[in-house]
Amino acid sequence: MTENEKKALQAKHRQEAVEARNRQKERKQRTRRLIQQGAILESVFPEVQFMELDALKAELERRLSAGAAENG
């Protein structure tokens, strides 16, 4: 392997490491956002703690579509 090939491979690995760090940072930001949104949902709608996910989704869709109909 020539010196230029080694340098190119090192540059490729550095770029891959940067991309991996960026993906990890984005995942952590998303996780934090989802946790915060869930906490807000629980604070205004405490019953959510005891609901199955499908029931929660259906209830939110019902409430949001009813709200849109009232405002529309």
All heavy atoms as a GROMACS GRO file, in nm:
protein
  583
    1MET      N    1   0.085  -0.117   0.000
    1MET     CA    2   0.000   0.000   0.000
    1MET      C    3   0.090   0.124   0.000
    1MET      O    4   0.180   0.135   0.083
    1MET     CB    5  -0.089  -0.002   0.124
    1MET     CG    6  -0.188   0.112   0.129
    1MET     SD    7  -0.302   0.105   0.268
    1MET     CE    8  -0.412  -0.021   0.216
    2THR      N    9   0.064   0.216  -0.091
    2THR     CA   10   0.147   0.336  -0.101
    2THR      C   11   0.108   0.435   0.008
    2THR      O   12   0.004   0.423   0.072
    2THR     CB   13   0.130   0.403  -0.239
    2THR    OG1   14  -0.001   0.456  -0.247
    2THR    CG2   15   0.157   0.305  -0.352
    3GLU      N   16   0.191   0.534   0.025
    3GLU     CA   17   0.167   0.638   0.125
    3GLU      C   18   0.038   0.714   0.094
    3GLU      O   19  -0.040   0.745   0.184
    3GLU     CB   20   0.287   0.735   0.129
    3GLU     CG   21   0.285   0.831   0.245
    3GLU     CD   22   0.296   0.762   0.380
    3GLU    OE1   23   0.359   0.655   0.389
    3GLU    OE2   24   0.238   0.815   0.477
    4ASN      N   25   0.015   0.742  -0.034
    4ASN     CA   26  -0.108   0.813  -0.072
    4ASN      C   27  -0.232   0.729  -0.043
    4ASN      O   28  -0.335   0.782  -0.003
    4ASN     CB   29  -0.104   0.853  -0.220
    4ASN     CG   30  -0.011   0.970  -0.245
    4ASN    OD1   31   0.021   1.045  -0.154
    4ASN    ND2   32   0.034   0.983  -0.369
    5GLU      N   33  -0.222   0.599  -0.066
    5GLU     CA   34  -0.336   0.511  -0.037
    5GLU      C   35  -0.364   0.506   0.113
    5GLU      O   36  -0.479   0.507   0.156
    5GLU     CB   37  -0.309   0.369  -0.090
    5GLU     CG   38  -0.311   0.359  -0.241
    5GLU     CD   39  -0.266   0.223  -0.291
    5GLU    OE1   40  -0.186   0.155  -0.222
    5GLU    OE2   41  -0.309   0.185  -0.401
    6LYS      N   42  -0.257   0.504   0.192
    6LYS     CA   43  -0.273   0.506   0.338
    6LYS      C   44  -0.341   0.635   0.383
    6LYS      O   45  -0.432   0.632   0.466
    6LYS     CB   46  -0.138   0.492   0.407
    6LYS     CG   47  -0.078   0.354   0.399
    6LYS     CD   48   0.056   0.350   0.470
    6LYS     CE   49   0.123   0.215   0.454
    6LYS     NZ   50   0.255   0.211   0.518
    7LYS      N   51  -0.297   0.747   0.328
    7LYS     CA   52  -0.355   0.876   0.365
    7LYS      C   53  -0.502   0.882   0.323
    7LYS      O   54  -0.586   0.933   0.397
    7LYS     CB   55  -0.277   0.990   0.302
    7LYS     CG   56  -0.142   1.013   0.366
    7LYS     CD   57  -0.069   1.129   0.304
    7LYS     CE   58   0.067   1.148   0.370
    7LYS     NZ   59   0.140   1.262   0.316
    8ALA      N   60  -0.534   0.830   0.207
    8ALA     CA   61  -0.672   0.830   0.160
    8ALA      C   62  -0.759   0.742   0.250
    8ALA      O   63  -0.872   0.779   0.284
    8ALA     CB   64  -0.679   0.781   0.016
    9LEU      N   65  -0.707   0.628   0.290
    9LEU     CA   66  -0.780   0.539   0.379
    9LEU      C   67  -0.802   0.604   0.516
    9LEU      O   68  -0.911   0.596   0.574
    9LEU     CB   69  -0.706   0.406   0.393
    9LEU     CG   70  -0.775   0.296   0.471
    9LEU    CD1   71  -0.910   0.261   0.406
    9LEU    CD2   72  -0.687   0.172   0.478
   10GLN      N   73  -0.698   0.670   0.566
   10GLN     CA   74  -0.710   0.740   0.694
   10GLN      C   75  -0.815   0.852   0.685
   10GLN      O   76  -0.896   0.870   0.776
   10GLN     CB   77  -0.575   0.799   0.738
   10GLN     CG   78  -0.476   0.695   0.784
   10GLN     CD   79  -0.341   0.755   0.814
   10GLN    OE1   80  -0.307   0.863   0.765
   10GLN    NE2   81  -0.261   0.684   0.894
   11ALA      N   82  -0.814   0.925   0.576
   11ALA     CA   83  -0.912   1.032   0.558
   11ALA      C   84  -1.054   0.975   0.552
   11ALA      O   85  -1.147   1.031   0.610
   11ALA     CB   86  -0.880   1.110   0.431
   12LYS      N   87  -1.067   0.863   0.484
   12LYS     CA   88  -1.198   0.797   0.476
   12LYS      C   89  -1.245   0.755   0.615
   12LYS      O   90  -1.361   0.776   0.652
   12LYS     CB   91  -1.190   0.676   0.383
   12LYS     CG   92  -1.320   0.601   0.370
   12LYS     CD   93  -1.306   0.478   0.282
   12LYS     CE   94  -1.435   0.398   0.283
   12LYS     NZ   95  -1.420   0.268   0.220
   13HIS      N   96  -1.157   0.697   0.694
   13HIS     CA   97  -1.192   0.654   0.828
   13HIS      C   98  -1.226   0.773   0.918
   13HIS      O   99  -1.318   0.764   0.999
   13HIS     CB  100  -1.079   0.571   0.889
   13HIS     CG  101  -1.067   0.435   0.829
   13HIS    ND1  102  -0.954   0.358   0.842
   13HIS    CD2  103  -1.153   0.362   0.755
   13HIS    CE1  104  -0.971   0.244   0.779
   13HIS    NE2  105  -1.091   0.244   0.724
   14ARG      N  106  -1.152   0.881   0.903
   14ARG     CA  107  -1.183   1.002   0.982
   14ARG      C  108  -1.321   1.054   0.947
   14ARG      O  109  -1.399   1.090   1.034
   14ARG     CB  110  -1.077   1.110   0.959
   14ARG     CG  111  -0.951   1.093   1.042
   14ARG     CD  112  -0.865   1.218   1.040
   14ARG     NE  113  -0.818   1.253   0.907
   14ARG     CZ  114  -0.707   1.204   0.850
   14ARG    NH1  115  -0.631   1.120   0.917
   14ARG    NH2  116  -0.672   1.241   0.730
   15GLN      N  117  -1.354   1.055   0.816
   15GLN     CA  118  -1.485   1.102   0.772
   15GLN      C  119  -1.596   1.011   0.826
   15GLN      O  120  -1.699   1.059   0.871
   15GLN     CB  121  -1.491   1.108   0.619
   15GLN     CG  122  -1.622   1.159   0.565
   15GLN     CD  123  -1.653   1.301   0.608
   15GLN    OE1  124  -1.563   1.384   0.622
   15GLN    NE2  125  -1.779   1.329   0.629
   16GLU      N  126  -1.572   0.880   0.823
   16GLU     CA  127  -1.671   0.786   0.875
   16GLU      C  128  -1.691   0.806   1.025
   16GLU      O  129  -1.804   0.797   1.075
   16GLU     CB  130  -1.628   0.643   0.846
   16GLU     CG  131  -1.638   0.604   0.700
   16GLU     CD  132  -1.578   0.469   0.668
   16GLU    OE1  133  -1.511   0.409   0.756
   16GLU    OE2  134  -1.594   0.423   0.554
   17ALA      N  135  -1.585   0.836   1.097
   17ALA     CA  136  -1.595   0.860   1.241
   17ALA      C  137  -1.676   0.988   1.268
   17ALA      O  138  -1.759   0.991   1.359
   17ALA     CB  139  -1.456   0.871   1.303
   18VAL      N  140  -1.652   1.091   1.189
   18VAL     CA  141  -1.728   1.216   1.204
   18VAL      C  142  -1.876   1.190   1.178
   18VAL      O  143  -1.963   1.235   1.253
   18VAL     CB  144  -1.673   1.324   1.108
   18VAL    CG1  145  -1.768   1.442   1.098
   18VAL    CG2  146  -1.536   1.370   1.152
   19GLU      N  147  -1.907   1.115   1.074
   19GLU     CA  148  -2.046   1.084   1.040
   19GLU      C  149  -2.112   1.001   1.150
   19GLU      O  150  -2.228   1.023   1.184
   19GLU     CB  151  -2.053   1.012   0.905
   19GLU     CG  152  -2.018   1.102   0.789
   19GLU     CD  153  -2.003   1.028   0.657
   19GLU    OE1  154  -2.022   0.904   0.654
   19GLU    OE2  155  -1.970   1.095   0.557
   20ALA      N  156  -2.038   0.908   1.208
   20ALA     CA  157  -2.091   0.825   1.316
   20ALA      C  158  -2.122   0.912   1.439
   20ALA      O  159  -2.225   0.894   1.504
   20ALA     CB  160  -1.993   0.714   1.352
   21ARG      N  161  -2.032   1.006   1.470
   21ARG     CA  162  -2.057   1.097   1.583
   21ARG      C  163  -2.180   1.184   1.557
   21ARG      O  164  -2.261   1.207   1.647
   21ARG     CB  165  -1.935   1.185   1.609
   21ARG     CG  166  -1.823   1.114   1.684
   21ARG     CD  167  -1.716   1.210   1.734
   21ARG     NE  168  -1.650   1.284   1.628
   21ARG     CZ  169  -1.544   1.242   1.560
   21ARG    NH1  170  -1.492   1.124   1.587
   21ARG    NH2  171  -1.490   1.315   1.466
   22ASN      N  172  -2.195   1.229   1.433
   22ASN     CA  173  -2.312   1.312   1.399
   22ASN      C  174  -2.441   1.232   1.412
   22ASN      O  175  -2.541   1.284   1.462
   22ASN     CB  176  -2.298   1.369   1.258
   22ASN     CG  177  -2.195   1.479   1.250
   22ASN    OD1  178  -2.158   1.539   1.351
   22ASN    ND2  179  -2.147   1.506   1.130
   23ARG      N  180  -2.440   1.107   1.366
   23ARG     CA  181  -2.560   1.022   1.378
   23ARG      C  182  -2.594   1.000   1.525
   23ARG      O  183  -2.711   1.005   1.564
   23ARG     CB  184  -2.539   0.888   1.308
   23ARG     CG  185  -2.552   0.896   1.156
   23ARG     CD  186  -2.557   0.757   1.094
   23ARG     NE  187  -2.444   0.672   1.128
   23ARG     CZ  188  -2.328   0.668   1.063
   23ARG    NH1  189  -2.308   0.747   0.959
   23ARG    NH2  190  -2.232   0.588   1.102
   24GLN      N  191  -2.492   0.976   1.607
   24GLN     CA  192  -2.515   0.954   1.750
   24GLN      C  193  -2.572   1.081   1.814
   24GLN      O  194  -2.666   1.073   1.894
   24GLN     CB  195  -2.386   0.912   1.819
   24GLN     CG  196  -2.405   0.881   1.966
   24GLN     CD  197  -2.277   0.839   2.034
   24GLN    OE1  198  -2.169   0.875   1.990
   24GLN    NE2  199  -2.289   0.764   2.141
   25LYS      N  200  -2.518   1.196   1.777
   25LYS     CA  201  -2.567   1.323   1.831
   25LYS      C  202  -2.713   1.345   1.792
   25LYS      O  203  -2.795   1.385   1.875
   25LYS     CB  204  -2.480   1.438   1.780
   25LYS     CG  205  -2.517   1.573   1.833
   25LYS     CD  206  -2.425   1.680   1.777
   25LYS     CE  207  -2.467   1.818   1.824
   25LYS     NZ  208  -2.381   1.923   1.768
   26GLU      N  209  -2.746   1.316   1.668
   26GLU     CA  210  -2.884   1.331   1.621
   26GLU      C  211  -2.978   1.236   1.694
   26GLU      O  212  -3.090   1.275   1.730
   26GLU     CB  213  -2.892   1.307   1.470
   26GLU     CG  214  -2.829   1.417   1.388
   26GLU     CD  215  -2.816   1.382   1.240
   26GLU    OE1  216  -2.862   1.273   1.198
   26GLU    OE2  217  -2.759   1.463   1.166
   27ARG      N  218  -2.934   1.112   1.718
   27ARG     CA  219  -3.017   1.016   1.792
   27ARG      C  220  -3.042   1.065   1.934
   27ARG      O  221  -3.154   1.056   1.985
   27ARG     CB  222  -2.951   0.878   1.796
   27ARG     CG  223  -2.969   0.797   1.670
   27ARG     CD  224  -2.930   0.650   1.690
   27ARG     NE  225  -2.801   0.630   1.753
   27ARG     CZ  226  -2.685   0.622   1.688
   27ARG    NH1  227  -2.680   0.632   1.558
   27ARG    NH2  228  -2.573   0.601   1.754
   28LYS      N  229  -2.939   1.117   1.998
   28LYS     CA  230  -2.954   1.167   2.135
   28LYS      C  231  -3.049   1.287   2.140
   28LYS      O  232  -3.131   1.299   2.231
   28LYS     CB  233  -2.818   1.204   2.195
   28LYS     CG  234  -2.735   1.084   2.232
   28LYS     CD  235  -2.605   1.124   2.298
   28LYS     CE  236  -2.528   1.002   2.340
   28LYS     NZ  237  -2.408   1.035   2.416
   29GLN      N  238  -3.039   1.375   2.041
   29GLN     CA  239  -3.129   1.490   2.035
   29GLN      C  240  -3.273   1.444   2.016
   29GLN      O  241  -3.365   1.497   2.079
   29GLN     CB  242  -3.089   1.585   1.922
   29GLN     CG  243  -2.962   1.661   1.950
   29GLN     CD  244  -2.914   1.743   1.830
   29GLN    OE1  245  -2.953   1.717   1.717
   29GLN    NE2  246  -2.829   1.840   1.856
   30ARG      N  247  -3.294   1.347   1.929
   30ARG     CA  248  -3.428   1.295   1.904
   30ARG      C  249  -3.484   1.230   2.030
   30ARG      O  250  -3.599   1.252   2.068
   30ARG     CB  251  -3.427   1.193   1.790
   30ARG     CG  252  -3.564   1.135   1.761
   30ARG     CD  253  -3.561   1.040   1.640
   30ARG     NE  254  -3.695   0.998   1.605
   30ARG     CZ  255  -3.753   0.888   1.653
   30ARG    NH1  256  -3.688   0.810   1.738
   30ARG    NH2  257  -3.876   0.856   1.617
   31THR      N  258  -3.402   1.149   2.098
   31THR     CA  259  -3.444   1.084   2.221
   31THR      C  260  -3.484   1.187   2.326
   31THR      O  261  -3.589   1.175   2.389
   31THR     CB  262  -3.333   0.993   2.275
   31THR    OG1  263  -3.305   0.892   2.177
   31THR    CG2  264  -3.372   0.928   2.406
   32ARG      N  265  -3.404   1.290   2.341
   32ARG     CA  266  -3.435   1.396   2.438
   32ARG      C  267  -3.567   1.464   2.403
   32ARG      O  268  -3.652   1.487   2.489
   32ARG     CB  269  -3.321   1.498   2.441
   32ARG     CG  270  -3.346   1.616   2.533
   32ARG     CD  271  -3.224   1.708   2.536
   32ARG     NE  272  -3.254   1.835   2.596
   32ARG     CZ  273  -3.259   1.858   2.727
   32ARG    NH1  274  -3.236   1.759   2.811
   32ARG    NH2  275  -3.286   1.979   2.773
   33ARG      N  276  -3.585   1.496   2.274
   33ARG     CA  277  -3.709   1.562   2.230
   33ARG      C  278  -3.830   1.473   2.258
   33ARG      O  279  -3.932   1.520   2.308
   33ARG     CB  280  -3.699   1.596   2.081
   33ARG     CG  281  -3.819   1.674   2.029
   33ARG     CD  282  -3.806   1.706   1.881
   33ARG     NE  283  -3.821   1.586   1.798
   33ARG     CZ  284  -3.725   1.526   1.730
   33ARG    NH1  285  -3.602   1.576   1.730
   33ARG    NH2  286  -3.748   1.417   1.659
   34LEU      N  287  -3.820   1.343   2.227
   34LEU     CA  288  -3.931   1.252   2.249
   34LEU      C  289  -3.965   1.240   2.398
   34LEU      O  290  -4.083   1.236   2.436
   34LEU     CB  291  -3.901   1.114   2.190
   34LEU     CG  292  -3.894   1.108   2.038
   34LEU    CD1  293  -3.845   0.970   1.994
   34LEU    CD2  294  -4.027   1.141   1.976
   35ILE      N  295  -3.865   1.236   2.482
   35ILE     CA  296  -3.887   1.230   2.627
   35ILE      C  297  -3.956   1.356   2.674
   35ILE      O  298  -4.053   1.351   2.752
   35ILE     CB  299  -3.754   1.206   2.701
   35ILE    CG1  300  -3.705   1.063   2.674
   35ILE    CG2  301  -3.770   1.231   2.851
   35ILE    CD1  302  -3.563   1.036   2.720
   36GLN      N  303  -3.910   1.472   2.628
   36GLN     CA  304  -3.971   1.598   2.669
   36GLN      C  305  -4.116   1.606   2.621
   36GLN      O  306  -4.205   1.649   2.696
   36GLN     CB  307  -3.891   1.716   2.615
   36GLN     CG  308  -3.756   1.732   2.683
   36GLN     CD  309  -3.672   1.839   2.618
   36GLN    OE1  310  -3.678   1.862   2.497
   36GLN    NE2  311  -3.590   1.905   2.698
   37GLN      N  312  -4.142   1.564   2.498
   37GLN     CA  313  -4.278   1.568   2.446
   37GLN      C  314  -4.368   1.473   2.524
   37GLN      O  315  -4.483   1.506   2.554
   37GLN     CB  316  -4.278   1.534   2.296
   37GLN     CG  317  -4.217   1.644   2.212
   37GLN     CD  318  -4.198   1.602   2.067
   37GLN    OE1  319  -4.197   1.485   2.032
   37GLN    NE2  320  -4.182   1.702   1.980
   38GLY      N  321  -4.317   1.355   2.558
   38GLY     CA  322  -4.394   1.261   2.637
   38GLY      C  323  -4.426   1.316   2.775
   38GLY      O  324  -4.537   1.299   2.826
   39ALA      N  325  -4.330   1.386   2.834
   39ALA     CA  326  -4.352   1.446   2.966
   39ALA      C  327  -4.460   1.554   2.958
   39ALA      O  328  -4.545   1.564   3.047
   39ALA     CB  329  -4.222   1.504   3.020
   40ILE      N  330  -4.458   1.633   2.853
   40ILE     CA  331  -4.560   1.736   2.835
   40ILE      C  332  -4.696   1.670   2.817
   40ILE      O  333  -4.795   1.712   2.879
   40ILE     CB  334  -4.526   1.827   2.716
   40ILE    CG1  335  -4.404   1.913   2.749
   40ILE    CG2  336  -4.645   1.914   2.678
   40ILE    CD1  337  -4.346   1.985   2.629
   41LEU      N  338  -4.702   1.566   2.735
   41LEU     CA  339  -4.828   1.495   2.713
   41LEU      C  340  -4.882   1.441   2.845
   41LEU      O  341  -5.001   1.458   2.876
   41LEU     CB  342  -4.808   1.382   2.612
   41LEU     CG  343  -4.930   1.296   2.582
   41LEU    CD1  344  -5.044   1.380   2.524
   41LEU    CD2  345  -4.893   1.184   2.487
   42GLU      N  346  -4.798   1.378   2.925
   42GLU     CA  347  -4.842   1.326   3.054
   42GLU      C  348  -4.888   1.436   3.149
   42GLU      O  349  -4.980   1.416   3.227
   42GLU     CB  350  -4.729   1.246   3.121
   42GLU     CG  351  -4.713   1.107   3.069
   42GLU     CD  352  -4.616   1.024   3.152
   42GLU    OE1  353  -4.563   1.075   3.254
   42GLU    OE2  354  -4.593   0.909   3.115
   43SER      N  355  -4.825   1.552   3.142
   43SER     CA  356  -4.863   1.658   3.234
   43SER      C  357  -5.000   1.717   3.202
   43SER      O  358  -5.072   1.758   3.292
   43SER     CB  359  -4.757   1.769   3.236
   43SER     OG  360  -4.762   1.845   3.116
   44VAL      N  361  -5.039   1.719   3.074
   44VAL     CA  362  -5.169   1.776   3.038
   44VAL      C  363  -5.276   1.667   3.022
   44VAL      O  364  -5.395   1.698   3.019
   44VAL     CB  365  -5.161   1.862   2.910
   44VAL    CG1  366  -5.071   1.981   2.931
   44VAL    CG2  367  -5.117   1.780   2.791
   45PHE      N  368  -5.236   1.542   3.012
   45PHE     CA  369  -5.328   1.432   2.991
   45PHE      C  370  -5.278   1.313   3.073
   45PHE      O  371  -5.225   1.215   3.020
   45PHE     CB  372  -5.332   1.400   2.841
   45PHE     CG  373  -5.431   1.297   2.798
   45PHE    CD1  374  -5.556   1.287   2.855
   45PHE    CD2  375  -5.398   1.210   2.696
   45PHE    CE1  376  -5.648   1.192   2.812
   45PHE    CE2  377  -5.489   1.113   2.652
   45PHE     CZ  378  -5.612   1.105   2.711
   46PRO      N  379  -5.291   1.319   3.207
   46PRO     CA  380  -5.232   1.218   3.296
   46PRO      C  381  -5.278   1.074   3.268
   46PRO      O  382  -5.205   0.980   3.295
   46PRO     CB  383  -5.277   1.260   3.436
   46PRO     CG  384  -5.315   1.403   3.423
   46PRO     CD  385  -5.360   1.424   3.282
   47GLU      N  386  -5.398   1.058   3.211
   47GLU     CA  387  -5.450   0.923   3.183
   47GLU      C  388  -5.361   0.846   3.086
   47GLU      O  389  -5.369   0.724   3.077
   47GLU     CB  390  -5.592   0.932   3.125
   47GLU     CG  391  -5.693   0.996   3.216
   47GLU     CD  392  -5.693   1.148   3.206
   47GLU    OE1  393  -5.640   1.205   3.109
   47GLU    OE2  394  -5.747   1.211   3.299
   48VAL      N  395  -5.280   0.918   3.011
   48VAL     CA  396  -5.194   0.855   2.911
   48VAL      C  397  -5.102   0.749   2.973
   48VAL      O  398  -5.066   0.652   2.907
   48VAL     CB  399  -5.112   0.962   2.835
   48VAL    CG1  400  -5.001   1.018   2.920
   48VAL    CG2  401  -5.054   0.906   2.708
   49GLN      N  402  -5.070   0.764   3.101
   49GLN     CA  403  -4.982   0.669   3.168
   49GLN      C  404  -5.039   0.528   3.170
   49GLN      O  405  -4.965   0.430   3.177
   49GLN     CB  406  -4.955   0.714   3.311
   49GLN     CG  407  -4.886   0.847   3.321
   49GLN     CD  408  -4.874   0.891   3.466
   49GLN    OE1  409  -4.836   0.812   3.551
   49GLN    NE2  410  -4.905   1.017   3.492
   50PHE      N  411  -5.172   0.518   3.163
   50PHE     CA  412  -5.238   0.389   3.179
   50PHE      C  413  -5.296   0.336   3.048
   50PHE      O  414  -5.364   0.234   3.047
   50PHE     CB  415  -5.348   0.400   3.285
   50PHE     CG  416  -5.298   0.462   3.412
   50PHE    CD1  417  -5.331   0.592   3.445
   50PHE    CD2  418  -5.214   0.392   3.497
   50PHE    CE1  419  -5.283   0.651   3.561
   50PHE    CE2  420  -5.165   0.450   3.612
   50PHE     CZ  421  -5.200   0.580   3.645
   51MET      N  422  -5.271   0.405   2.939
   51MET     CA  423  -5.330   0.368   2.810
   51MET      C  424  -5.233   0.285   2.727
   51MET      O  425  -5.111   0.304   2.734
   51MET     CB  426  -5.366   0.494   2.731
   51MET     CG  427  -5.475   0.577   2.796
   51MET     SD  428  -5.507   0.729   2.704
   51MET     CE  429  -5.602   0.663   2.569
   52GLU      N  430  -5.289   0.193   2.650
   52GLU     CA  431  -5.210   0.121   2.550
   52GLU      C  432  -5.176   0.219   2.437
   52GLU      O  433  -5.247   0.317   2.415
   52GLU     CB  434  -5.291   0.003   2.494
   52GLU     CG  435  -5.324  -0.103   2.596
   52GLU     CD  436  -5.201  -0.181   2.641
   52GLU    OE1  437  -5.108  -0.198   2.559
   52GLU    OE2  438  -5.198  -0.224   2.757
   53LEU      N  439  -5.069   0.192   2.367
   53LEU     CA  440  -5.025   0.285   2.262
   53LEU      C  441  -5.130   0.303   2.153
   53LEU      O  442  -5.152   0.415   2.106
   53LEU     CB  443  -4.893   0.237   2.202
   53LEU     CG  444  -4.772   0.244   2.296
   53LEU    CD1  445  -4.648   0.190   2.227
   53LEU    CD2  446  -4.749   0.387   2.344
   54ASP      N  447  -5.194   0.195   2.111
   54ASP     CA  448  -5.297   0.207   2.007
   54ASP      C  449  -5.413   0.293   2.054
   54ASP      O  450  -5.467   0.373   1.979
   54ASP     CB  451  -5.348   0.068   1.964
   54ASP     CG  452  -5.243  -0.010   1.886
   54ASP    OD1  453  -5.149   0.053   1.833
   54ASP    OD2  454  -5.256  -0.133   1.877
   55ALA      N  455  -5.453   0.275   2.181
   55ALA     CA  456  -5.562   0.355   2.236
   55ALA      C  457  -5.521   0.502   2.246
   55ALA      O  458  -5.602   0.592   2.217
   55ALA     CB  459  -5.603   0.302   2.373
   56LEU      N  460  -5.399   0.526   2.284
   56LEU     CA  461  -5.350   0.664   2.292
   56LEU      C  462  -5.352   0.729   2.155
   56LEU      O  463  -5.400   0.842   2.140
   56LEU     CB  464  -5.208   0.666   2.350
   56LEU     CG  465  -5.135   0.801   2.343
   56LEU    CD1  466  -5.211   0.908   2.422
   56LEU    CD2  467  -4.994   0.787   2.394
   57LYS      N  468  -5.302   0.658   2.056
   57LYS     CA  469  -5.300   0.712   1.920
   57LYS      C  470  -5.442   0.743   1.874
   57LYS      O  471  -5.468   0.852   1.820
   57LYS     CB  472  -5.234   0.613   1.825
   57LYS     CG  473  -5.227   0.663   1.683
   57LYS     CD  474  -5.159   0.563   1.592
   57LYS     CE  475  -5.158   0.617   1.450
   57LYS     NZ  476  -5.099   0.521   1.357
   58ALA      N  477  -5.535   0.651   1.895
   58ALA     CA  478  -5.674   0.672   1.853
   58ALA      C  479  -5.735   0.792   1.926
   58ALA      O  480  -5.805   0.874   1.864
   58ALA     CB  481  -5.756   0.546   1.880
   59GLU      N  482  -5.708   0.805   2.054
   59GLU     CA  483  -5.762   0.917   2.132
   59GLU      C  484  -5.706   1.050   2.084
   59GLU      O  485  -5.779   1.149   2.069
   59GLU     CB  486  -5.733   0.897   2.281
   59GLU     CG  487  -5.787   1.006   2.371
   59GLU     CD  488  -5.938   1.016   2.373
   59GLU    OE1  489  -6.007   0.919   2.335
   59GLU    OE2  490  -5.988   1.123   2.414
   60LEU      N  491  -5.577   1.054   2.059
   60LEU     CA  492  -5.517   1.177   2.008
   60LEU      C  493  -5.572   1.214   1.871
   60LEU      O  494  -5.603   1.331   1.845
   60LEU     CB  495  -5.364   1.165   2.003
   60LEU     CG  496  -5.293   1.164   2.137
   60LEU    CD1  497  -5.144   1.136   2.117
   60LEU    CD2  498  -5.313   1.295   2.211
   61GLU      N  499  -5.586   1.114   1.784
   61GLU     CA  500  -5.643   1.141   1.652
   61GLU      C  501  -5.786   1.193   1.664
   61GLU      O  502  -5.825   1.286   1.595
   61GLU     CB  503  -5.639   1.015   1.566
   61GLU     CG  504  -5.498   0.980   1.519
   61GLU     CD  505  -5.490   0.846   1.447
   61GLU    OE1  506  -5.582   0.763   1.460
   61GLU    OE2  507  -5.387   0.825   1.379
   62ARG      N  508  -5.864   1.133   1.755
   62ARG     CA  509  -6.002   1.176   1.775
   62ARG      C  510  -6.008   1.320   1.824
   62ARG      O  511  -6.080   1.403   1.772
   62ARG     CB  512  -6.073   1.083   1.875
   62ARG     CG  513  -6.222   1.114   1.894
   62ARG     CD  514  -6.282   1.031   2.006
   62ARG     NE  515  -6.232   1.066   2.137
   62ARG     CZ  516  -6.270   1.175   2.206
   62ARG    NH1  517  -6.355   1.260   2.156
   62ARG    NH2  518  -6.220   1.198   2.326
   63ARG      N  519  -5.926   1.349   1.925
   63ARG     CA  520  -5.927   1.484   1.982
   63ARG      C  521  -5.876   1.588   1.883
   63ARG      O  522  -5.930   1.698   1.875
   63ARG     CB  523  -5.843   1.489   2.110
   63ARG     CG  524  -5.908   1.418   2.226
   63ARG     CD  525  -5.822   1.428   2.350
   63ARG     NE  526  -5.882   1.355   2.459
   63ARG     CZ  527  -5.875   1.393   2.585
   63ARG    NH1  528  -5.812   1.504   2.617
   63ARG    NH2  529  -5.931   1.321   2.680
   64LEU      N  530  -5.772   1.554   1.811
   64LEU     CA  531  -5.716   1.650   1.717
   64LEU      C  532  -5.808   1.673   1.598
   64LEU      O  533  -5.821   1.786   1.550
   64LEU     CB  534  -5.578   1.606   1.671
   64LEU     CG  535  -5.470   1.607   1.781
   64LEU    CD1  536  -5.341   1.546   1.730
   64LEU    CD2  537  -5.446   1.748   1.831
   65SER      N  538  -5.872   1.567   1.549
   65SER     CA  539  -5.964   1.586   1.438
   65SER      C  540  -6.089   1.662   1.483
   65SER      O  541  -6.143   1.744   1.410
   65SER     CB  542  -6.002   1.453   1.374
   65SER     OG  543  -6.077   1.374   1.465
   66ALA      N  544  -6.135   1.640   1.607
   66ALA     CA  545  -6.249   1.714   1.660
   66ALA      C  546  -6.212   1.862   1.677
   66ALA      O  547  -6.291   1.950   1.646
   66ALA     CB  548  -6.294   1.655   1.793
   67GLY      N  549  -6.090   1.886   1.722
   67GLY     CA  550  -6.044   2.025   1.738
   67GLY      C  551  -6.030   2.095   1.603
   67GLY      O  552  -6.063   2.212   1.590
   68ALA      N  553  -5.987   2.022   1.502
   68ALA     CA  554  -5.972   2.080   1.369
   68ALA      C  555  -6.110   2.113   1.312
   68ALA      O  556  -6.128   2.214   1.245
   68ALA     CB  557  -5.898   1.985   1.278
   69ALA      N  558  -6.208   2.027   1.339
   69ALA     CA  559  -6.343   2.050   1.289
   69ALA      C  560  -6.405   2.173   1.356
   69ALA      O  561  -6.476   2.250   1.291
   69ALA     CB  562  -6.430   1.927   1.314
   70GLU      N  563  -6.375   2.193   1.484
   70GLU     CA  564  -6.426   2.310   1.557
   70GLU      C  565  -6.363   2.438   1.505
   70GLU      O  566  -6.428   2.541   1.498
   70GLU     CB  567  -6.399   2.297   1.706
   70GLU     CG  568  -6.480   2.189   1.774
   70GLU     CD  569  -6.437   2.166   1.918
   70GLU    OE1  570  -6.348   2.242   1.967
   70GLU    OE2  571  -6.490   2.075   1.983
   71ASN      N  572  -6.235   2.431   1.470
   71ASN     CA  573  -6.164   2.550   1.424
   71ASN      C  574  -6.181   2.575   1.274
   71ASN      O  575  -6.149   2.681   1.226
   71ASN     CB  576  -6.014   2.538   1.457
   71ASN     CG  577  -5.989   2.539   1.606
   71ASN    OD1  578  -6.063   2.600   1.681
   71ASN    ND2  579  -5.886   2.469   1.649
   72GLY      N  580  -6.226   2.474   1.201
   72GLY     CA  581  -6.232   2.484   1.055
   72GLY      C  582  -6.359   2.534   1.004
   72GLY      O  583  -6.419   2.622   0.976
   0.00000   0.00000   0.00000
